[in-house]
């Protein structure tokens, strides 16, 4: 459409609405969290080992040319005990042997142990708000 200079122009005002959202913080309730510790007694098994040693002295009184070595026969360890004796000549005399016997025993023992376990308790309290 062409504008005619003899006709006056008319302006039509337009209206526009705008929406605005506002947020307000409002307390609706409170929460309190606490922890509680429960103790339970529980039996714990443990293996205990005990070793006993016996020493037996066995007199030998035998002349030897060289020191005998420490030896083991079964569960017995034999340790030679030597003494030098002066006669006209020097000789090794095996005076005694120590026989060391080991014996073991094992038993399971139950020992009470106190264990602690923590759990959380949540308590909610409702508050009425004036909003």
Buried (B, 14 or more C-beta within 10 A) or exposed (E): EEEEEEEEEEEEEEEEEEEEEEEEEEEEEEEEEEEEEEEEEEEEEEEEEEEEEEEEEEEEEEEEEEEBEEEEEEEBBBBBEBEEEEEEEEEBBBBBBBBBEEEEEEEEEEEEEEEEEEEEEEEEEEEEEEE
